[in-house]
Amino acid sequence: PTIFRSVGVPNAVIPKKGKLYVGSYDLLGLTAGYSLDDRLMLIVGGAIPTPDDWTGIHSEILGAWSLGVKLGLRLDSLVHLALGYQYGTSIYDKAATEERESEITLSAPYIVGSYGDDDSRVSLTLGHAFKSHRTFYPPYRNFSEFKRNAWLGALGGDYRFARHWKVAGEVAYMQTAGVLPVIATVRYFSRTWAVDVGVAYVGITLEGGTPPVIPVLPVVAGVFVF
């Protein structure tokens, strides 16, 4: 449950053929993956569309999903290299209108290299996101669409300091995100599951971005392997 990721970003390691993992990040983010081969795995994820106000006052729905593939190569006992591709979309919809207010689609090829073993590993990810954003406006059958591509990258790793304990962290960059999130967690793991508890600092702004009112957010993740 720890070898194929830093915290949330995939590294270059491919689990053995037939391995399935499922996980949740802060309860709302879902992820799963399956190794078709020792060098090839599928990755899915997203957030189930959920009303932001369960009493129905706002009647607004946010949701996202993603599907991808990762092809990995083990160069020696410590060095792994992988090529990946992820497709995803996110939506924002008001129940009071016929059309969706916003829909973003993303296509992101990436390359990632990892160095280390299962006790300690560092990974560097580089990629490019091809994004298309469609927004609707009154009357809602009209829409505008624009494309905004962005470079992306991540640096992450973990370190085992006791039999069932690790510290892990990552910093992720996306050219149009506006902030640079830095994540640090403590991880308890067994052979089949792992739990991360930590914080994300999102107070570093980029390219005119605006930091949130509360720049420190909790991170809770659980991953299970079958």
MARKOLVO-38351 format. One record per residue: x, y, z of N, C-alpha, C in turn; chain; residue in one letter; residue number from 1. Coordinates in Angstrom, 1 decimal, padded with zeros to 4 digits. Each point is the difference from the previous one (the first is absolute). Layout:
REM MARKOLVO-38351
<node <X Y Z> <X Y Z> <X Y Z> 'A' 'A' NUM>,
...
This chain:
REM MARKOLVO-38351
<node <000.8 -001.2 000.0> <-000.8 001.2 000.0> <000.8 001.3 000.0> 'A' 'P' 1>,
<node <001.4 -000.1 -000.1> <000.8 001.2 000.1> <001.0 000.0 -001.2> 'A' 'T' 2>,
<node <000.2 -001.0 -000.8> <001.1 000.0 -000.9> <-000.3 000.7 -001.3> 'A' 'I' 3>,
<node <-001.3 000.2 -000.4> <-000.3 000.5 -001.3> <-000.4 001.5 000.0> 'A' 'F' 4>,
<node <000.2 000.7 001.2> <-000.4 001.4 000.1> <000.9 000.7 001.0> 'A' 'R' 5>,
<node <000.0 001.3 000.0> <000.7 000.8 001.1> <-001.1 000.2 001.0> 'A' 'S' 6>,
<node <-000.9 001.0 -000.2> <-001.2 000.1 000.8> <-001.2 -000.2 -000.9> 'A' 'V' 7>,
<node <-000.2 000.9 -001.0> <-001.1 -000.2 -000.9> <000.5 -000.2 -001.4> 'A' 'G' 8>,
<node <001.1 000.6 -000.4> <000.6 -000.1 -001.4> <000.6 -001.4 -000.2> 'A' 'V' 9>,
<node <-000.3 -000.6 -001.1> <000.6 -001.3 -000.3> <001.5 000.1 -000.3> 'A' 'P' 10>,
<node <000.8 -000.9 000.5> <001.4 -000.1 -000.4> <000.2 -000.9 -001.1> 'A' 'N' 11>,
<node <001.3 -000.5 -000.2> <000.3 -000.8 -001.2> <-000.2 -001.5 000.3> 'A' 'A' 12>,
<node <-000.3 -000.4 001.2> <-000.1 -001.4 000.3> <-001.3 -000.6 -000.4> 'A' 'V' 13>,
<node <000.0 -001.2 -000.6> <-001.2 -000.8 -000.4> <-000.1 -001.1 001.0> 'A' 'I' 14>,
<node <-001.1 -000.2 000.7> <-000.2 -001.2 000.8> <-000.1 -001.2 -000.8> 'A' 'P' 15>,
<node <000.2 -001.2 000.6> <000.0 -001.2 -000.7> <-001.3 -000.3 -000.7> 'A' 'K' 16>,
<node <000.1 -000.8 -001.1> <-001.2 -000.3 -000.8> <-001.1 -000.6 000.9> 'A' 'K' 17>,
<node <-001.2 000.5 -000.2> <-001.2 -000.4 000.7> <-000.3 000.7 001.3> 'A' 'G' 18>,
<node <000.9 001.0 000.4> <-000.3 000.7 001.2> <-001.0 001.1 -000.3> 'A' 'K' 19>,
<node <-000.9 000.2 000.9> <-001.1 001.0 000.0> <000.1 000.9 001.2> 'A' 'L' 20>,
<node <000.0 001.3 -000.1> <-000.1 000.8 001.1> <-001.2 001.0 -000.1> 'A' 'Y' 21>,
<node <-000.5 000.3 001.2> <-001.1 001.1 000.0> <000.4 000.9 001.2> 'A' 'V' 22>,
<node <-000.4 001.3 -000.2> <000.4 000.9 001.1> <-001.0 001.2 000.0> 'A' 'G' 23>,
<node <000.1 000.8 001.1> <-000.8 001.2 000.1> <000.9 001.1 000.7> 'A' 'S' 24>,
<node <-000.1 001.2 -000.6> <000.7 001.1 000.5> <-001.0 001.0 000.6> 'A' 'Y' 25>,
<node <000.1 000.3 001.3> <-000.9 001.0 000.7> <-001.5 -000.4 -000.3> 'A' 'D' 26>,
<node <-000.2 -001.3 -000.1> <-001.4 -000.6 -000.2> <-000.6 000.3 -001.3> 'A' 'L' 27>,
<node <000.2 001.2 -000.6> <-000.7 000.4 -001.2> <000.8 -000.5 -001.3> 'A' 'L' 28>,
<node <001.3 -000.1 000.1> <000.8 -000.4 -001.2> <000.1 -001.5 000.0> 'A' 'G' 29>,
<node <-000.3 -000.7 -001.1> <000.1 -001.4 -000.1> <001.0 -000.4 -001.1> 'A' 'L' 30>,
<node <000.7 -001.1 000.3> <001.0 -000.4 -001.0> <000.0 -001.6 000.0> 'A' 'T' 31>,
<node <000.4 -000.6 -001.1> <000.2 -001.4 -000.1> <000.9 -000.3 -001.2> 'A' 'A' 32>,
<node <000.7 -001.1 000.1> <000.9 -000.4 -001.1> <000.1 -001.5 000.0> 'A' 'G' 33>,
<node <000.4 -000.5 -001.2> <000.1 -001.5 -000.2> <001.2 -000.2 -001.0> 'A' 'Y' 34>,
<node <000.8 -001.0 000.4> <001.2 -000.3 -000.8> <-000.3 -001.1 -001.0> 'A' 'S' 35>,
<node <-000.1 000.3 -001.3> <-000.3 -000.9 -001.0> <001.2 -000.9 -000.2> 'A' 'L' 36>,
<node <001.2 000.5 000.3> <001.3 -000.6 -000.3> <001.0 000.6 001.0> 'A' 'D' 37>,
<node <001.2 -000.6 000.1> <001.0 000.5 000.9> <000.5 001.4 -000.4> 'A' 'D' 38>,
<node <-000.4 000.4 -001.2> <000.5 001.2 -000.6> <-001.2 001.0 -000.4> 'A' 'R' 39>,
<node <-001.2 -000.4 000.2> <-001.2 000.8 -000.5> <-001.1 000.0 001.1> 'A' 'L' 40>,
<node <-000.5 001.2 000.3> <-001.1 000.1 000.9> <-001.0 001.0 -000.4> 'A' 'M' 41>,
<node <-001.3 -000.2 000.3> <-001.0 001.0 -000.2> <-000.3 000.8 001.3> 'A' 'L' 42>,
<node <-000.3 001.3 -000.1> <-000.3 000.8 001.1> <-001.2 000.8 -000.2> 'A' 'I' 43>,
<node <-001.0 -000.1 000.9> <-001.2 000.8 -000.1> <-000.2 000.8 001.3> 'A' 'V' 44>,
<node <-000.8 001.0 -000.1> <-000.2 000.8 001.3> <-001.0 001.1 -000.3> 'A' 'G' 45>,
<node <-000.2 000.8 001.1> <-000.9 001.1 -000.2> <-000.8 000.3 001.3> 'A' 'G' 46>,
<node <-001.1 000.7 -000.1> <-000.8 000.3 001.1> <-001.5 -000.2 -000.5> 'A' 'A' 47>,
<node <-000.7 -000.8 000.7> <-001.4 -000.2 -000.3> <-000.8 001.3 000.0> 'A' 'I' 48>,
<node <-000.8 000.4 -001.0> <-000.7 001.2 000.1> <-000.9 000.1 001.2> 'A' 'P' 49>,
<node <000.2 001.0 000.8> <-000.7 000.1 001.3> <-000.6 001.4 000.2> 'A' 'T' 50>,
<node <-001.2 000.1 000.4> <-000.6 001.4 000.2> <000.9 000.7 001.1> 'A' 'P' 51>,
<node <000.3 001.3 -000.2> <000.8 000.7 000.9> <-000.8 000.3 001.3> 'A' 'D' 52>,
<node <-001.3 000.0 -000.1> <-000.9 000.3 001.1> <-001.1 -001.1 000.1> 'A' 'D' 53>,
<node <000.2 -000.9 001.0> <-000.9 -001.1 000.0> <-001.5 000.4 000.3> 'A' 'W' 54>,
<node <-000.2 001.3 000.5> <-001.4 000.4 000.2> <-000.6 000.5 -001.3> 'A' 'T' 55>,
<node <000.8 000.1 -001.1> <-000.6 000.4 -001.2> <-000.2 001.5 -000.2> 'A' 'G' 56>,
<node <000.6 000.8 000.9> <-000.1 001.5 -000.2> <000.7 000.5 -001.2> 'A' 'I' 57>,
<node <001.2 -000.5 -000.2> <000.8 000.5 -001.2> <-000.3 -000.9 -001.2> 'A' 'H' 58>,
<node <-000.2 -001.3 000.2> <-000.2 -000.9 -001.1> <001.1 000.1 -001.1> 'A' 'S' 59>,
<node <001.2 000.0 000.5> <001.2 000.0 -000.9> <000.8 -001.3 000.1> 'A' 'E' 60>,
<node <000.4 -000.5 -001.1> <000.7 -001.3 000.0> <001.4 000.2 -000.6> 'A' 'I' 61>,
<node <001.0 -000.5 000.7> <001.4 -000.1 -000.5> <000.4 -001.4 -000.1> 'A' 'L' 62>,
<node <000.8 -000.4 -001.0> <000.4 -001.3 -000.2> <001.2 -000.1 -001.0> 'A' 'G' 63>,
<node <000.7 -001.1 000.1> <001.2 -000.2 -000.9> <000.2 -001.5 -000.1> 'A' 'A' 64>,
<node <000.6 -000.4 -001.1> <000.5 -001.4 -000.2> <001.2 000.0 -000.9> 'A' 'W' 65>,
<node <000.8 -001.1 000.0> <001.2 -000.1 -000.7> <000.3 -001.4 -000.4> 'A' 'S' 66>,
<node <000.6 -000.3 -001.1> <000.4 -001.3 -000.4> <001.4 000.1 -000.7> 'A' 'L' 67>,
<node <000.9 -000.9 000.4> <001.3 000.0 -000.6> <000.7 -001.3 000.0> 'A' 'G' 68>,
<node <001.2 000.0 -000.6> <000.9 -001.1 -000.1> <001.4 000.3 000.3> 'A' 'V' 69>,
<node <000.8 -000.9 000.6> <001.4 000.2 000.3> <000.8 -001.2 -000.4> 'A' 'K' 70>,
<node <001.0 000.3 -000.9> <000.9 -001.0 -000.5> <001.4 000.1 000.7> 'A' 'L' 71>,
<node <000.4 -000.9 000.7> <001.3 000.1 000.8> <001.1 -000.9 -000.4> 'A' 'G' 72>,
<node <001.2 000.4 000.3> <001.2 -000.8 -000.4> <000.9 000.0 001.2> 'A' 'L' 73>,
<node <000.5 -001.1 000.5> <001.0 -000.1 001.1> <001.4 -000.1 -000.6> 'A' 'R' 74>,
<node <000.7 001.1 000.1> <001.4 000.1 -000.6> <001.0 -000.8 000.8> 'A' 'L' 75>,
<node <-000.1 000.0 001.4> <000.8 -000.8 000.8> <-000.7 -000.1 001.4> 'A' 'D' 76>,
<node <000.6 -000.4 001.0> <-000.6 -000.3 001.3> <-000.6 001.3 000.6> 'A' 'S' 77>,
<node <000.6 001.2 -000.3> <-000.4 001.2 000.6> <-000.7 001.0 -001.0> 'A' 'L' 78>,
<node <000.2 -000.2 -001.2> <-000.5 001.0 -001.0> <-001.2 -000.5 -000.8> 'A' 'V' 79>,
<node <-001.1 000.8 000.0> <-001.2 -000.3 -000.7> <-000.3 001.2 -000.9> 'A' 'H' 80>,
<node <-000.5 -000.3 -001.2> <-000.5 001.0 -000.9> <-001.4 -000.3 -000.6> 'A' 'L' 81>,
<node <-000.8 000.9 -000.1> <-001.4 -000.2 -000.5> <-000.5 001.1 -000.8> 'A' 'A' 82>,
<node <-000.8 -000.4 -001.0> <-000.8 000.9 -000.8> <-001.5 -000.1 000.3> 'A' 'L' 83>,
<node <-000.7 001.1 000.1> <-001.4 -000.1 000.4> <-000.8 000.9 -000.8> 'A' 'G' 84>,
<node <-001.3 -000.2 000.0> <-001.0 000.8 -000.6> <-001.3 000.0 000.8> 'A' 'Y' 85>,
<node <-000.5 001.2 000.3> <-001.2 000.1 000.7> <-001.0 000.9 -000.7> 'A' 'Q' 86>,
<node <-001.2 -000.4 -000.1> <-001.1 000.8 -000.5> <-001.0 000.3 001.1> 'A' 'Y' 87>,
<node <-000.5 001.2 000.1> <-001.0 000.3 001.1> <-000.9 001.1 -000.4> 'A' 'G' 88>,
<node <-001.1 000.1 000.8> <-000.9 001.1 -000.2> <-000.6 000.4 001.3> 'A' 'T' 89>,
<node <-000.4 001.2 000.2> <-000.7 000.5 001.2> <-001.2 000.8 -000.5> 'A' 'S' 90>,
<node <-001.0 000.0 000.9> <-001.3 000.7 -000.4> <-000.4 000.9 001.2> 'A' 'I' 91>,
<node <-000.7 001.0 -000.3> <-000.8 000.9 001.0> <-001.3 000.2 -000.6> 'A' 'Y' 92>,
<node <-001.1 -000.4 000.7> <-001.3 000.1 -000.5> <-001.0 000.5 001.0> 'A' 'D' 93>,
<node <-000.9 000.9 -000.4> <-001.0 000.5 000.8> <-001.3 -000.6 -000.4> 'A' 'K' 94>,
<node <-000.8 -000.5 000.9> <-001.2 -000.7 -000.3> <-001.1 000.9 -000.6> 'A' 'A' 95>,
<node <000.1 001.3 000.2> <-001.0 000.9 -000.5> <000.2 000.3 -001.5> 'A' 'A' 96>,
<node <001.1 -000.4 -000.6> <000.2 000.3 -001.4> <000.0 -001.3 -000.8> 'A' 'T' 97>,
<node <-000.3 000.0 -001.2> <000.0 -001.2 -000.9> <001.4 -000.5 -000.3> 'A' 'E' 98>,
<node <000.9 000.9 -000.2> <001.4 -000.4 -000.4> <000.9 000.1 001.2> 'A' 'E' 99>,
<node <001.2 -000.7 -000.2> <001.0 000.1 001.0> <000.7 001.4 -000.1> 'A' 'R' 100>,
<node <000.3 000.6 001.1> <000.6 001.3 000.1> <001.5 -000.1 -000.5> 'A' 'E' 101>,
<node <000.7 -001.1 000.4> <001.4 -000.1 -000.4> <000.4 -001.5 -000.2> 'A' 'S' 102>,
<node <000.8 -000.2 -000.9> <000.6 -001.3 -000.3> <001.4 000.1 -000.5> 'A' 'E' 103>,
<node <000.9 -000.6 000.7> <001.4 000.0 -000.3> <000.5 -001.4 -000.4> 'A' 'I' 104>,
<node <000.6 -000.2 -001.1> <000.6 -001.2 -000.4> <001.5 000.1 -000.1> 'A' 'T' 105>,
<node <000.7 -001.0 000.4> <001.5 000.0 000.1> <000.6 -001.2 -000.6> 'A' 'L' 106>,
<node <001.0 000.1 -000.8> <000.8 -001.1 -000.5> <001.5 000.2 000.3> 'A' 'S' 107>,
<node <000.6 -000.9 000.8> <001.3 000.3 000.6> <000.9 -001.2 -000.2> 'A' 'A' 108>,
<node <000.9 000.1 -000.9> <001.1 -001.0 -000.1> <001.1 000.4 001.0> 'A' 'P' 109>,
<node <000.7 -000.9 000.6> <001.1 000.3 000.9> <001.1 -001.1 000.1> 'A' 'Y' 110>,
<node <001.1 000.4 000.5> <001.1 -000.9 000.2> <000.5 000.1 001.4> 'A' 'I' 111>,
<node <000.3 -001.1 000.7> <000.4 000.0 001.4> <001.2 -000.9 000.2> 'A' 'V' 112>,
<node <000.9 000.4 000.8> <001.2 -000.8 000.4> <000.0 -000.2 001.5> 'A' 'G' 113>,
<node <000.4 -001.1 000.4> <000.0 -000.3 001.5> <001.4 -000.6 000.3> 'A' 'S' 114>,
<node <000.5 000.3 001.1> <001.3 -000.5 000.5> <-000.2 -000.5 001.5> 'A' 'Y' 115>,
<node <000.4 -001.2 000.2> <-000.1 -000.5 001.4> <-000.6 -001.4 000.1> 'A' 'G' 116>,
<node <-000.2 -000.4 001.2> <-000.7 -001.3 000.2> <-001.3 000.2 000.8> 'A' 'D' 117>,
<node <-000.6 -001.1 000.5> <-001.2 000.1 000.7> <000.1 000.7 001.4> 'A' 'D' 118>,
<node <001.3 000.1 000.5> <000.2 000.7 001.2> <000.1 001.5 -000.1> 'A' 'D' 119>,
<node <000.5 000.4 -001.1> <000.2 001.5 -000.3> <000.0 000.2 -001.5> 'A' 'S' 120>,
<node <-000.7 000.9 -000.5> <-000.1 000.3 -001.4> <-000.3 001.4 -000.3> 'A' 'R' 121>,
<node <000.6 000.6 -001.1> <-000.3 001.3 -000.4> <-000.4 000.0 -001.5> 'A' 'V' 122>,
<node <-001.0 000.8 -000.4> <-000.5 000.0 -001.3> <-000.2 001.4 -000.6> 'A' 'S' 123>,
<node <000.3 000.1 -001.3> <-000.2 001.3 -000.7> <-000.9 -000.3 -001.1> 'A' 'L' 124>,
<node <-001.1 000.8 -000.2> <-001.0 -000.1 -001.0> <000.0 001.3 -000.8> 'A' 'T' 125>,
<node <000.0 -000.2 -001.4> <-000.1 001.2 -000.9> <-001.1 -000.4 -001.0> 'A' 'L' 126>,
<node <-000.8 001.0 -000.3> <-001.1 -000.3 -001.0> <-000.5 001.3 -000.6> 'A' 'G' 127>,
<node <-001.1 -000.2 -000.8> <-000.6 001.2 -000.7> <-001.5 -000.3 000.0> 'A' 'H' 128>,
<node <-000.8 001.0 000.4> <-001.5 -000.2 000.0> <-000.6 000.8 -001.1> 'A' 'A' 129>,
<node <-000.8 -000.6 -000.8> <-000.7 000.6 -001.1> <-001.4 000.2 000.5> 'A' 'F' 130>,
<node <-000.4 001.2 000.3> <-001.3 000.3 000.7> <-001.0 000.7 -000.9> 'A' 'K' 131>,
<node <-001.2 -000.3 000.1> <-001.1 000.7 -000.7> <-001.1 000.3 001.0> 'A' 'S' 132>,
<node <-000.4 001.3 000.0> <-001.0 000.4 001.0> <-001.2 000.6 -000.7> 'A' 'H' 133>,
<node <-001.1 -000.6 000.2> <-001.3 000.4 -000.6> <-000.9 000.6 001.1> 'A' 'R' 134>,
<node <-000.4 001.2 -000.2> <-000.9 000.7 001.0> <-001.3 000.4 -000.7> 'A' 'T' 135>,
<node <-001.1 -000.1 000.7> <-001.3 000.4 -000.6> <-000.5 001.3 000.7> 'A' 'F' 136>,
<node <-000.8 000.7 -000.8> <-000.5 001.3 000.5> <-001.4 000.2 -000.5> 'A' 'Y' 137>,
<node <-000.8 000.9 000.6> <-001.4 000.2 -000.4> <-000.1 000.6 -001.4> 'A' 'P' 138>,
<node <-000.9 -000.5 -000.9> <-000.8 -001.2 000.3> <000.9 -001.2 -000.1> 'A' 'P' 139>,
<node <-000.2 -001.0 000.8> <001.0 -001.1 000.3> <000.3 -000.9 -001.1> 'A' 'Y' 140>,
<node <-000.7 000.2 -001.1> <000.4 -000.8 -001.2> <001.2 000.5 -000.7> 'A' 'R' 141>,
<node <000.4 001.2 000.4> <001.2 000.7 -000.6> <001.2 -000.4 000.9> 'A' 'N' 142>,
<node <001.1 -000.1 -000.6> <001.2 -000.3 000.9> <001.3 000.6 -000.7> 'A' 'F' 143>,
<node <001.0 000.2 000.9> <001.3 000.4 -000.5> <001.0 -001.1 000.3> 'A' 'S' 144>,
<node <001.0 -000.1 -000.8> <001.0 -001.1 000.3> <001.4 000.6 -000.3> 'A' 'E' 145>,
<node <000.9 -000.3 000.9> <001.4 000.4 -000.2> <000.9 -001.1 000.4> 'A' 'F' 146>,
<node <001.2 000.0 -000.6> <001.0 -001.0 000.4> <001.2 000.7 000.7> 'A' 'K' 147>,
<node <000.5 -000.7 001.0> <001.1 000.5 000.8> <000.9 -001.1 000.4> 'A' 'R' 148>,
<node <001.1 -000.2 -000.7> <000.9 -001.1 000.3> <000.9 000.4 001.2> 'A' 'N' 149>,
<node <000.6 -001.0 000.6> <000.8 000.3 001.2> <001.0 -001.1 000.2> 'A' 'A' 150>,
<node <001.2 000.4 000.3> <001.1 -000.9 000.5> <-000.4 -000.4 001.4> 'A' 'W' 151>,
<node <000.4 -001.3 000.4> <-000.2 -000.4 001.3> <001.2 -000.9 000.5> 'A' 'L' 152>,
<node <000.1 -000.1 001.3> <001.2 -000.7 000.5> <-000.3 -000.3 001.5> 'A' 'G' 153>,
<node <000.7 -001.0 000.5> <-000.1 -000.3 001.4> <001.3 -000.7 000.5> 'A' 'A' 154>,
<node <000.4 000.3 001.2> <001.1 -000.6 000.7> <-000.5 -000.6 001.3> 'A' 'L' 155>,
<node <000.3 -001.3 000.2> <-000.5 -000.6 001.2> <000.8 -001.2 000.4> 'A' 'G' 156>,
<node <-000.3 -000.5 001.2> <000.8 -001.1 000.5> <-000.5 -000.5 001.3> 'A' 'G' 157>,
<node <000.5 -001.1 000.5> <-000.3 -000.5 001.3> <001.3 -000.6 000.7> 'A' 'D' 158>,
<node <-000.1 -000.1 001.3> <001.2 -000.6 000.7> <-000.6 -000.8 001.2> 'A' 'Y' 159>,
<node <000.5 -001.2 000.1> <-000.4 -000.9 001.0> <000.9 000.2 001.3> 'A' 'R' 160>,
<node <-000.6 000.3 001.1> <000.8 000.2 001.2> <-000.3 -001.1 001.1> 'A' 'F' 161>,
<node <-001.0 -000.8 -000.2> <-000.3 -001.1 000.9> <-000.7 -001.1 -000.8> 'A' 'A' 162>,
<node <-000.2 -001.1 000.6> <-000.5 -001.2 -000.7> <-001.3 000.3 -000.8> 'A' 'R' 163>,
<node <-000.9 000.7 000.6> <-001.3 000.3 -000.6> <-000.2 001.5 -000.3> 'A' 'H' 164>,
<node <001.0 000.8 000.1> <-000.2 001.4 -000.1> <000.9 000.7 -001.0> 'A' 'W' 165>,
<node <-000.6 000.9 -000.7> <000.8 000.9 -001.0> <-000.4 001.4 000.2> 'A' 'K' 166>,
<node <000.9 000.9 -000.5> <-000.4 001.4 -000.2> <-000.1 000.1 -001.6> 'A' 'V' 167>,
<node <-000.9 000.8 -000.5> <-000.1 000.2 -001.4> <-000.3 001.5 -000.3> 'A' 'A' 168>,
<node <000.3 000.4 -001.2> <-000.3 001.4 -000.4> <000.1 000.2 -001.5> 'A' 'G' 169>,
<node <-000.6 001.0 -000.4> <000.1 000.4 -001.4> <-000.4 001.5 -000.2> 'A' 'E' 170>,
<node <000.5 000.5 -001.1> <-000.3 001.4 -000.4> <-000.4 -000.1 -001.5> 'A' 'V' 171>,
<node <-001.2 000.5 -000.3> <-000.5 -000.1 -001.4> <-000.2 001.3 -000.6> 'A' 'A' 172>,
<node <000.4 000.1 -001.3> <-000.1 001.3 -000.7> <-000.9 -000.2 -001.3> 'A' 'Y' 173>,
<node <-000.9 001.0 -000.2> <-000.7 000.0 -001.2> <-000.1 001.5 -000.5> 'A' 'M' 174>,
<node <000.4 000.3 -001.2> <000.3 001.3 -000.4> <-001.2 001.0 000.2> 'A' 'Q' 175>,
<node <-001.2 -000.5 -000.1> <-001.2 000.9 000.1> <-000.7 -000.2 001.4> 'A' 'T' 176>,
<node <000.6 -000.7 000.9> <-000.7 -000.2 001.3> <-000.1 001.2 000.9> 'A' 'A' 177>,
<node <001.0 000.8 000.0> <000.1 001.2 000.8> <000.6 -000.2 001.4> 'A' 'G' 178>,
<node <000.1 -001.2 000.4> <000.6 -000.3 001.3> <000.9 -001.3 -000.2> 'A' 'V' 179>,
<node <001.0 -000.1 001.0> <000.9 -001.1 000.0> <-000.2 -000.8 001.2> 'A' 'L' 180>,
<node <-000.8 -001.1 000.0> <-000.2 -000.8 001.2> <001.2 -000.8 000.4> 'A' 'P' 181>,
<node <000.2 000.1 001.3> <001.1 -000.8 000.6> <-000.7 -001.0 001.1> 'A' 'V' 182>,
<node <000.2 -001.3 -000.2> <-000.6 -000.9 000.9> <001.0 -000.8 000.8> 'A' 'I' 183>,
<node <-000.3 -000.3 001.3> <000.8 -000.8 000.8> <-000.9 -000.9 000.9> 'A' 'A' 184>,
<node <000.3 -001.3 000.0> <-000.8 -000.9 000.8> <000.9 -001.0 000.8> 'A' 'T' 185>,
<node <-000.7 -000.6 001.0> <000.6 -001.1 000.7> <-000.9 -001.2 -000.4> 'A' 'V' 186>,
<node <000.7 -001.1 -000.4> <-000.8 -001.2 -000.5> <000.3 -001.2 000.8> 'A' 'R' 187>,
<node <-001.2 -000.6 000.4> <000.1 -001.4 000.6> <-000.4 -001.0 -001.0> 'A' 'Y' 188>,
<node <000.7 -001.0 -000.2> <-000.3 -001.0 -001.1> <000.3 -001.4 000.5> 'A' 'F' 189>,
<node <-000.8 -000.9 -000.7> <000.2 -001.5 000.1> <000.3 -000.5 -001.4> 'A' 'S' 190>,
<node <-000.1 -001.3 -000.2> <000.2 -000.6 -001.3> <-001.2 000.3 -000.9> 'A' 'R' 191>,
<node <-001.1 000.3 000.5> <-001.2 000.2 -000.9> <-000.7 001.3 000.2> 'A' 'T' 192>,
<node <000.4 000.9 000.9> <-000.7 001.3 000.1> <000.9 001.0 000.6> 'A' 'W' 193>,
<node <-000.3 001.3 -000.2> <000.8 001.1 000.6> <-000.9 001.2 000.2> 'A' 'A' 194>,
<node <000.3 000.7 001.1> <-000.8 001.2 000.3> <001.0 001.2 000.2> 'A' 'V' 195>,
<node <-000.3 001.1 -000.7> <000.8 001.2 000.1> <-000.8 001.1 000.7> 'A' 'D' 196>,
<node <000.7 000.6 000.9> <-000.6 001.2 000.7> <001.1 001.1 000.0> 'A' 'V' 197>,
<node <-000.5 001.2 -000.5> <001.0 001.1 -000.1> <-000.7 001.3 -000.4> 'A' 'G' 198>,
<node <000.8 000.9 -000.5> <-000.5 001.3 -000.4> <000.5 000.4 -001.4> 'A' 'V' 199>,
<node <-000.8 000.9 -000.6> <000.4 000.6 -001.3> <000.0 001.5 000.2> 'A' 'A' 200>,
<node <001.1 000.6 -000.4> <000.2 001.4 000.1> <-000.2 000.6 -001.4> 'A' 'Y' 201>,
<node <-001.0 000.8 -000.2> <-000.4 000.6 -001.3> <000.1 001.5 000.0> 'A' 'V' 202>,
<node <000.9 000.5 000.8> <000.2 001.5 000.1> <001.0 000.6 -000.9> 'A' 'G' 203>,
<node <000.7 -000.9 -000.8> <001.0 000.5 -001.0> <-000.7 000.3 -001.3> 'A' 'I' 204>,
<node <000.0 001.2 -000.4> <-000.8 000.4 -001.2> <001.0 000.1 -001.2> 'A' 'T' 205>,
<node <-000.6 -000.2 -001.2> <000.7 000.0 -001.3> <-000.8 000.8 -001.0> 'A' 'L' 206>,
<node <000.7 000.8 -000.8> <-000.6 000.6 -001.1> <-001.3 000.8 000.3> 'A' 'E' 207>,
<node <000.0 000.8 001.1> <-001.1 000.8 000.4> <-001.1 -000.8 000.7> 'A' 'G' 208>,
<node <000.3 -001.2 000.4> <-001.1 -000.8 000.7> <-000.3 000.6 001.4> 'A' 'G' 209>,
<node <-001.1 -000.3 000.5> <-000.5 000.5 001.3> <000.0 -001.1 001.0> 'A' 'T' 210>,
<node <000.7 000.1 001.1> <000.0 -001.0 001.0> <-001.4 -000.1 000.7> 'A' 'P' 211>,
<node <-000.4 -001.2 000.5> <-001.2 -000.2 000.7> <000.1 000.7 001.4> 'A' 'P' 212>,
<node <-001.1 000.3 000.6> <-000.1 000.6 001.3> <000.8 -000.8 001.0> 'A' 'V' 213>,
<node <-000.3 -001.3 000.0> <000.7 -001.0 000.9> <001.1 -000.7 -000.9> 'A' 'I' 214>,
<node <001.3 000.3 000.1> <001.0 -000.6 -000.9> <000.4 -001.4 000.4> 'A' 'P' 215>,
<node <-000.4 -000.5 001.1> <000.4 -001.3 000.5> <-001.3 -000.9 000.0> 'A' 'V' 216>,
<node <000.1 -001.1 -000.7> <-001.1 -000.9 -000.1> <000.4 -001.4 000.4> 'A' 'L' 217>,
<node <-001.0 -000.8 000.6> <000.3 -001.3 000.5> <000.1 -001.0 -001.2> 'A' 'P' 218>,
<node <000.8 -001.0 000.1> <000.1 -001.1 -001.0> <-000.1 -001.3 000.7> 'A' 'V' 219>,
<node <-001.0 -000.8 -000.4> <-000.3 -001.3 000.5> <-000.2 -000.9 -001.1> 'A' 'V' 220>,
<node <000.8 -001.1 -000.1> <-000.1 -000.9 -001.2> <000.1 -001.4 000.5> 'A' 'A' 221>,
<node <-000.8 -000.9 -000.7> <000.1 -001.4 000.3> <000.0 -000.8 -001.3> 'A' 'G' 222>,
<node <001.0 -000.9 -000.1> <000.2 -000.8 -001.2> <000.0 -001.5 000.4> 'A' 'V' 223>,
<node <-000.7 -000.8 -000.8> <-000.1 -001.4 000.3> <000.4 -000.8 -001.3> 'A' 'F' 224>,
<node <000.8 -001.1 000.2> <000.5 -000.8 -001.1> <-000.5 -001.4 000.1> 'A' 'V' 225>,
<node <-000.5 -000.5 -001.2> <-000.5 -001.4 000.0> <000.8 -000.8 -001.0> 'A' 'F' 226>,
